[in-house]
Amino acid sequence: MSLKSKLNRLKPHLSVGSPLEKISTPPQAVNIEVPFKEKWEQANVVPYFMEQDYCLIREVKYPLSYQHGHYCFRDFLTAVEIWNKKPVNHPLSAEGHQAEELFFFDTETTGLGGGVGNTIFILGYASISGDFLILRQHILPHPGAEVPLYQSFLENVNYKTLVTYNGKSFDWPQVKTRHTLVREHVPKLPQFGHFDLFHAARRLWKHKLDRLKLAIVEKEVLGIERMDDIPGFLAPMIYFDFIDSKQPDGMLGILKHNEVDILSLVTLYTHITFQLCGTDTSQTRPESYEVGRWFASLGEKNEAKKVLTKLATGSDFTSYQAKLALAFQHKKERNWEGARDLFSDIADCGDKPIMLDASMELAKIYEHRIKNFKLAVEYCQKAIRIATQFEKPSKVSVEKSVEQLKFRLRRLERKNAK
């Protein structure tokens, strides 16, 4: 079966959402022919004319009851409501936002590198409007049509915050680069807030996912299974073929790929919110630990303690991790007794990295805070025994290296001998 035939199989999937009413565009320019216009219109794609050029726009709408993965889009409204009721400092908090003020954004480009040599040929995004999620995709029909592309994209922008997946590093900087080339002819780029969900996914699921591509997170976390999807790495090749042939078939497959990316951002933001705010009833203990550790890194001590304390009551690996994190929290707060008790609880837990951390910290506390040099010597000796058991000593930090521990031990032995 040819590539064109395979791509044609994807066309029926493009009708999942309902088409919007006809898009309002400037008056049609004279003598501009849109190749395969009827075929585009069958896929809810219409031309947007500007002077002597045009781009293409596809719009579909989904009812909020539509389910994508484990959630329906109405759950996103609940997620925004939770943030507005939960006064927690977090980089993904939608506090002060209405659901309509967030837009979920993704692009398709001719390459993965930055700079002016990389062209964006699809600008796609979705947002809430009334009882629907509206998805819109702006398509570059040929490389010289960036003015109508960015004009159509920017003329009605009324949002506060972008939601992307790795968009801070790639998508939005690339938009800024391409916009620079046409800025004299189109509206300015607005100043948006930005929620980048890639960093959240890495924090929450790096313990169980070797790779954090969106498609993997979809399948392993969100319950989304792509059917007949075009791999993203083929998109540039298909676009270049489209420029030559003008045939929409391959581009329709890329539009579907981009659409699923965007819809998945809505589901992912909802799921991450429920994880962070403790409303996900299926949240695993390792996920809860990562949430607590994230709050701790943000200085949200109360939220961190609330999450970690619940986990620290067991005798599994996650409990040991939680106790270690709580112990370091007590240390920051100069609660030496609380830190000592927790470090002591895990000094013999059986996990060598945790035992090494605990023994090291106990040696410090007994030396500098409690002034019990005998116990400080014992825990330093224990740390040395553990450090020598690592198969790859290079993984041990300089502070915990056998040489540094032996140096500490000699100092402690002198103090203990006095």
C-alpha positions as CSV (number, residue, x, y, z in Angstrom):
1,M,0.0,0.0,0.0
2,S,1.4,3.4,-1.0
3,L,2.0,6.2,1.6
4,K,-0.8,8.2,0.0
5,S,-3.2,5.2,0.4
6,K,-2.2,4.8,4.1
7,L,-2.7,8.5,4.8
8,N,-6.1,8.4,3.1
9,R,-7.2,6.0,5.8
10,L,-6.8,8.7,8.4
11,K,-9.4,11.1,6.7
12,P,-12.5,9.6,8.4
13,H,-10.9,10.3,11.8
14,L,-10.9,14.0,11.1
15,S,-14.7,14.2,11.6
16,V,-14.8,13.3,15.3
17,G,-15.4,16.9,16.3
18,S,-18.2,19.0,14.9
19,P,-17.4,21.8,12.4
20,L,-18.0,25.3,13.5
21,E,-20.0,27.8,11.6
22,K,-18.2,29.3,8.6
23,I,-15.1,31.2,9.6
24,S,-15.3,35.0,9.1
25,T,-12.4,36.1,6.8
26,P,-11.5,39.2,4.9
27,P,-13.1,39.6,1.5
28,Q,-11.9,37.0,-1.0
29,A,-9.1,38.3,-3.2
30,V,-9.5,38.2,-6.9
31,N,-7.8,35.5,-8.9
32,I,-6.5,33.4,-6.0
33,E,-7.1,29.7,-6.6
34,V,-7.0,27.3,-3.7
35,P,-5.9,23.9,-5.0
36,F,-8.3,21.0,-4.0
37,K,-10.6,23.5,-2.2
38,E,-13.5,21.1,-2.1
39,K,-11.4,18.4,-0.6
40,W,-10.2,20.8,2.1
41,E,-13.8,21.9,2.9
42,Q,-14.8,18.2,3.3
43,A,-12.3,18.1,6.2
44,N,-13.6,21.4,7.8
45,V,-10.7,23.4,6.3
46,V,-11.4,26.8,4.7
47,P,-9.1,29.5,3.2
48,Y,-8.3,32.7,4.9
49,F,-7.5,35.4,2.4
50,M,-5.3,38.4,2.9
51,E,-4.5,40.7,0.1
52,Q,-2.9,38.5,-2.6
53,D,-2.3,35.5,-0.5
54,Y,-4.0,33.1,1.9
55,C,-3.6,30.5,4.6
56,L,-5.9,27.6,5.6
57,I,-7.8,27.3,8.8
58,R,-9.5,24.2,10.3
59,E,-11.9,24.6,13.2
60,V,-13.8,21.9,15.1
61,K,-15.7,21.9,18.3
62,Y,-16.0,19.2,21.0
63,P,-18.7,19.1,23.6
64,L,-17.4,19.3,27.2
65,S,-18.8,15.8,27.7
66,Y,-16.3,14.4,25.2
67,Q,-13.8,12.0,26.8
68,H,-10.2,11.9,25.8
69,G,-8.3,9.3,27.8
70,H,-9.3,9.1,31.5
71,Y,-11.1,12.5,31.5
72,C,-13.8,14.4,29.7
73,F,-13.1,18.0,28.9
74,R,-15.5,19.2,31.6
75,D,-13.0,17.9,34.1
76,F,-10.7,20.7,33.0
77,L,-13.2,23.2,34.4
78,T,-13.0,21.4,37.7
79,A,-9.3,21.6,37.6
80,V,-9.3,25.3,37.2
81,E,-11.9,25.6,39.9
82,I,-9.7,23.6,42.3
83,W,-6.7,25.9,41.7
84,N,-8.9,29.0,42.4
85,K,-10.0,27.4,45.8
86,K,-6.6,26.2,46.8
87,P,-4.2,29.1,47.7
88,V,-1.0,27.2,46.9
89,N,2.1,28.7,45.2
90,H,2.8,26.4,42.3
91,P,4.0,27.2,38.7
92,L,1.0,25.3,37.2
93,S,-1.6,27.0,39.4
94,A,-4.5,28.5,37.4
95,E,-5.5,30.7,40.4
96,G,-6.9,34.0,39.1
97,H,-7.7,32.4,35.7
98,Q,-11.0,31.4,34.2
99,A,-11.0,28.3,32.1
100,E,-11.5,30.3,28.9
101,E,-8.3,32.2,29.5
102,L,-6.0,29.2,29.0
103,F,-5.2,27.9,25.5
104,F,-3.5,24.7,24.7
105,F,-0.9,25.2,22.0
106,D,1.2,23.0,19.7
107,T,3.0,23.5,16.4
108,E,4.3,21.4,13.5
109,T,7.6,22.5,12.0
110,T,9.9,21.6,9.2
111,G,12.6,20.5,11.7
112,L,13.6,20.3,15.3
113,G,16.3,22.9,15.3
114,G,15.8,26.6,16.1
115,G,16.5,29.6,14.1
116,V,15.0,31.1,10.9
117,G,15.7,28.0,8.9
118,N,12.9,26.1,10.7
119,T,9.4,27.0,9.5
120,I,6.2,26.5,11.4
121,F,3.6,25.1,9.0
122,I,0.8,24.4,11.5
123,L,-0.2,26.6,14.5
124,G,-2.7,24.7,16.5
125,Y,-4.5,25.4,19.7
126,A,-7.7,24.8,21.7
127,S,-9.7,26.7,24.3
128,I,-13.0,26.6,26.1
129,S,-15.8,28.6,24.7
130,G,-19.2,28.2,26.3
131,D,-20.2,24.6,26.4
132,F,-17.5,23.5,23.9
133,L,-13.8,23.0,23.5
134,I,-12.9,24.8,20.2
135,L,-9.8,23.5,18.3
136,R,-8.3,25.6,15.6
137,Q,-5.4,24.9,13.3
138,H,-3.8,27.5,11.0
139,I,-2.0,25.9,8.0
140,L,0.8,27.3,5.9
141,P,-0.1,26.4,2.3
142,H,3.3,27.4,1.0
143,P,6.4,29.0,2.5
144,G,5.5,32.5,1.4
145,A,2.2,32.7,3.2
146,E,3.4,33.5,6.7
147,V,1.8,36.9,6.8
148,P,-1.8,35.6,6.5
149,L,-0.8,32.7,8.8
150,Y,0.2,34.9,11.6
151,Q,-2.4,37.5,10.9
152,S,-5.2,34.9,11.2
153,F,-3.6,33.5,14.3
154,L,-3.1,36.8,16.2
155,E,-6.0,38.9,15.2
156,N,-8.4,37.5,17.8
157,V,-6.1,36.3,20.5
158,N,-7.6,36.9,23.9
159,Y,-5.9,34.6,26.3
160,K,-3.8,34.8,29.4
161,T,-1.7,31.7,29.4
162,L,-0.2,29.2,27.0
163,V,-0.3,25.5,27.9
164,T,2.3,23.5,26.0
165,Y,4.5,20.4,26.1
166,N,8.1,21.5,25.9
167,G,6.8,24.7,24.5
168,K,9.1,27.0,26.5
169,S,12.1,25.4,24.9
170,F,10.8,24.9,21.4
171,D,7.3,25.9,20.2
172,W,7.0,29.5,21.5
173,P,10.6,30.5,20.9
174,Q,10.1,29.3,17.3
175,V,6.9,31.3,17.0
176,K,8.9,34.4,18.2
177,T,11.6,33.8,15.6
178,R,9.2,33.4,12.7
179,H,7.1,36.3,13.8
180,T,10.1,38.5,13.7
181,L,10.3,38.0,9.9
182,V,6.7,39.3,9.4
183,R,6.2,41.6,12.4
184,E,5.8,44.7,10.2
185,H,2.7,43.2,8.6
186,V,0.9,41.5,11.5
187,P,-0.1,42.2,15.1
188,K,2.4,42.1,17.9
189,L,2.9,38.9,19.9
190,P,1.0,39.2,23.2
191,Q,2.8,38.6,26.5
192,F,1.5,35.3,27.8
193,G,1.9,33.3,30.9
194,H,3.1,29.8,30.2
195,F,2.4,26.4,31.7
196,D,4.9,23.9,30.3
197,L,3.6,20.4,31.1
198,F,6.8,18.6,30.0
199,H,8.6,19.7,33.2
200,A,5.7,18.5,35.3
201,A,5.6,15.1,33.5
202,R,9.4,14.7,34.1
203,R,9.0,15.5,37.8
204,L,6.0,13.2,38.3
205,W,6.8,10.2,36.2
206,K,10.5,10.0,35.5
207,H,10.6,7.2,38.1
208,K,8.6,4.9,35.9
209,L,9.0,6.2,32.3
210,D,12.3,6.0,30.5
211,R,11.2,8.4,27.9
212,L,8.8,11.3,28.3
213,K,7.5,11.9,24.8
214,L,3.9,13.1,24.9
215,A,2.7,9.9,23.1
216,I,4.3,7.8,25.8
217,V,2.8,9.8,28.6
218,E,-0.6,9.5,26.8
219,K,-0.4,5.8,26.7
220,E,1.1,5.0,30.0
221,V,-0.5,7.7,32.2
222,L,-3.5,9.2,30.5
223,G,-5.1,6.1,28.9
224,I,-4.9,7.5,25.3
225,E,-4.2,5.1,22.5
226,R,-3.4,6.6,19.1
227,M,-4.8,4.7,16.1
228,D,-3.2,5.0,12.7
229,D,-1.2,8.0,13.9
230,I,1.5,9.6,11.7
231,P,4.8,9.7,13.6
232,G,5.8,13.3,14.2
233,F,9.2,12.8,12.5
234,L,7.5,12.2,9.2
235,A,5.6,15.5,9.3
236,P,8.3,17.6,7.6
237,M,8.6,15.1,4.7
238,I,4.9,15.0,4.2
239,Y,4.6,18.8,4.3
240,F,7.3,19.2,1.6
241,D,5.5,16.6,-0.5
242,F,2.3,18.7,0.0
243,I,4.1,21.9,-1.2
244,D,4.9,20.1,-4.4
245,S,1.7,18.2,-5.1
246,K,-0.9,20.5,-3.3
247,Q,-2.7,17.2,-2.4
248,P,-4.3,17.6,1.1
249,D,-4.2,13.8,1.9
250,G,-0.9,13.7,3.8
251,M,-1.6,17.0,5.5
252,L,-4.9,15.7,6.8
253,G,-3.0,13.0,8.7
254,I,-0.6,15.6,10.2
255,L,-3.6,17.7,11.3
256,K,-5.0,14.7,13.1
257,H,-1.7,14.1,14.8
258,N,-1.5,17.7,15.9
259,E,-5.2,17.6,17.0
260,V,-4.5,14.7,19.3
261,D,-1.4,16.4,20.7
262,I,-3.5,19.4,21.6
263,L,-6.5,17.5,23.1
264,S,-4.0,15.5,25.2
265,L,-2.7,18.7,26.7
266,V,-6.2,19.4,28.1
267,T,-6.3,15.9,29.6
268,L,-2.7,16.1,30.9
269,Y,-3.3,19.5,32.6
270,T,-6.4,18.1,34.2
271,H,-4.6,15.0,35.4
272,I,-1.6,16.9,36.8
273,T,-3.9,19.2,38.7
274,F,-5.7,16.3,40.3
275,Q,-2.4,14.7,41.2
276,L,-0.9,17.9,42.7
277,C,-4.1,18.8,44.6
278,G,-4.7,15.3,46.0
279,T,-8.0,14.6,44.2
280,D,-6.7,11.7,42.0
281,T,-8.0,8.6,43.8
282,S,-5.8,6.3,41.7
283,Q,-2.6,8.2,42.5
284,T,0.3,5.8,43.4
285,R,2.5,6.2,46.4
286,P,5.6,7.0,44.2
287,E,3.5,9.7,42.4
288,S,2.5,11.2,45.8
289,Y,6.1,11.2,46.9
290,E,7.1,13.2,43.8
291,V,4.3,15.7,44.5
292,G,5.5,16.2,48.0
293,R,9.1,16.6,46.9
294,W,8.0,19.2,44.3
295,F,6.1,21.2,46.9
296,A,9.2,21.0,49.2
297,S,11.4,22.4,46.4
298,L,9.0,25.3,45.9
299,G,9.1,26.2,49.6
300,E,5.5,25.1,50.2
301,K,6.4,23.5,53.5
302,N,2.9,22.8,54.7
303,E,1.8,21.1,51.5
304,A,5.0,19.1,51.4
305,K,4.7,17.9,55.0
306,K,1.0,17.1,54.5
307,V,1.8,14.8,51.5
308,L,5.0,13.3,52.8
309,T,3.8,12.6,56.4
310,K,1.0,10.4,55.0
311,L,3.6,8.4,53.1
312,A,6.1,8.0,55.9
313,T,4.0,5.6,58.0
314,G,4.8,2.4,56.1
315,S,7.9,0.3,55.6
316,D,8.2,0.3,51.8
317,F,10.8,2.2,49.7
318,T,8.4,5.1,49.2
319,S,8.1,5.5,53.0
320,Y,11.9,5.6,53.3
321,Q,12.0,8.3,50.6
322,A,9.3,10.3,52.4
323,K,11.1,10.1,55.7
324,L,14.4,11.2,54.1
325,A,12.7,14.2,52.5
326,L,10.9,15.1,55.8
327,A,14.2,14.7,57.7
328,F,15.9,17.2,55.3
329,Q,12.9,19.5,55.8
330,H,13.4,19.4,59.5
331,K,17.1,20.1,59.0
332,K,16.3,23.2,57.0
333,E,14.0,24.4,59.8
334,R,16.8,23.7,62.3
335,N,14.6,21.1,64.1
336,W,17.6,18.9,64.9
337,E,15.8,16.4,67.1
338,G,13.1,15.8,64.5
339,A,15.7,15.4,61.8
340,R,17.7,13.0,64.0
341,D,14.7,10.8,64.7
342,L,13.8,10.5,61.0
343,F,17.4,9.9,59.9
344,S,17.7,7.2,62.6
345,D,14.5,5.5,61.4
346,I,16.0,4.9,57.9
347,A,19.7,4.5,58.7
348,D,19.2,0.7,58.5
349,C,16.4,0.6,55.9
350,G,18.4,-1.6,53.4
351,D,18.6,0.9,50.6
352,K,22.3,1.9,50.3
353,P,21.9,5.5,49.0
354,I,19.3,6.3,51.6
355,M,21.4,4.7,54.4
356,L,24.4,6.6,53.2
357,D,22.5,9.9,53.3
358,A,21.1,9.2,56.7
359,S,24.4,8.1,58.2
360,M,26.2,11.1,56.9
361,E,23.5,13.5,58.3
362,L,23.5,11.7,61.6
363,A,27.3,12.1,61.9
364,K,26.9,15.8,61.2
365,I,24.1,16.3,63.7
366,Y,25.9,14.4,66.5
367,E,29.1,16.3,65.8
368,H,27.8,19.9,65.4
369,R,24.4,20.0,67.2
370,I,24.2,17.3,69.9
371,K,28.0,17.2,70.5
372,N,28.0,13.4,70.9
373,F,31.3,12.6,69.2
374,K,31.2,8.9,70.0
375,L,27.9,8.5,68.0
376,A,29.2,10.8,65.3
377,V,32.2,8.5,64.9
378,E,30.0,5.4,64.7
379,Y,27.8,6.9,62.0
380,C,30.7,8.2,60.0
381,Q,32.3,4.7,60.1
382,K,28.9,3.3,59.0
383,A,28.8,5.8,56.1
384,I,32.3,4.7,55.0
385,R,31.3,1.0,55.0
386,I,28.2,1.8,52.9
387,A,30.2,4.0,50.5
388,T,32.7,1.3,49.8
389,Q,29.9,-1.0,48.7
390,F,28.9,1.0,45.7
391,E,29.8,-0.7,42.4
392,K,30.3,2.6,40.7
393,P,31.9,5.0,43.2
394,S,31.6,7.8,40.6
395,K,27.9,8.0,41.4
396,V,28.7,9.0,45.0
397,S,29.0,12.7,45.5
398,V,32.4,14.2,46.4
399,E,31.1,15.0,49.9
400,K,30.2,11.3,50.4
401,S,33.3,9.9,48.8
402,V,35.4,7.4,50.9
403,E,38.3,9.9,51.0
404,Q,36.2,12.7,52.3
405,L,34.5,10.5,54.9
406,K,37.8,9.2,56.1
407,F,39.0,12.8,56.5
408,R,35.8,13.5,58.5
409,L,36.4,10.4,60.6
410,R,39.9,11.4,61.6
411,R,38.6,14.8,62.8
412,L,35.9,13.1,64.8
413,E,38.3,10.6,66.4
414,R,40.5,13.5,67.5
415,K,37.5,15.3,69.0
416,N,36.3,12.1,70.7
417,A,39.7,11.4,72.2
418,K,39.8,14.7,74.0
